[in-house]
Structure formats: structure tokens, C-alpha cells
Amino acid sequence: MNTTKIHAEIEAKLAETQPALEVLAVEGAGSGTVRVVIDHPDGVTLDLCAAVSGDLELVREKVGIEVSSPGRERPLTRPEHYQRFLGRRAKVRTAEPLEGQSNFTGELVGASSDEITISAGDALVAIPYSAIKRSNLIEE
């Protein structure tokens, strides 16, 4: 199963049928199934997940599809995600250590076009987007 190709098909179809929707992730879920994590400015409801699943009928002929919301610990993958969630707590993992560590947890206090700033402990840490391996919101 080529997840990159399937991701592109899903993105194209949903851009056509659900233009306000954002596909956050398309990942293998085992046994020929992919999980599609979506977000919407008005929130993700069960009805929206069902509608998206219906929109992806042609893709479902190739692989099984699970559609879900990002949940409370939503992944942050684009600069606009960080900007949208300024003031919220996040966990950020970098590909290589910065200032002697690779994991940062704290409040998102800044998000420019090049980097985020997180208040981690008593320090403000600037992390370039290019250094981020994975990040997500965390519960307060």
C-alpha cells in the first residue's frame, strides 16, 4: 500500500468535496487500512466523519478507511496550526537536540513564518520548523 499516493488521492477528493476541511494525517493502521485524521474550523462531528467517509468511496475500494478527529492532543504540522493554538500547551520533539534536549513541553507563545517559541520551564525556546520532528497539543 503506497500511503503517499493514497494521501494525494484523499487530499484531492476532499479539496473538491469539503474545501474547508483539513487533512491532518493519513497513516497506515494495519491490515490494508488507513486512518484519515481531519479537522474543520467548526469542529469535527460524527456526521462530518461519515460524510468524509462517503466522499472517499472510490478510495475505499482500494483500502479500508477510518476517519477521525484529531482529538484533544491534536498534532501540529503546519505554521498556521501553531499560530491558531498560541497560548495552548504543546509537546514538541526535535529531530536533533537543541540547547541539549530534544523534547520540549510548555505554552506556545510565538509562531512566525520560520519558527515557534515555547515557554518551557523558566526559559523561552525558539525552535525552527525545520527542526521539529513531531509536535502536538497536550491537555492542561
Order of alpha helices (4+ residues) and beta strands (2+ residues): alpha-beta-beta-alpha-alpha-beta-alpha-beta-beta-beta-beta-beta
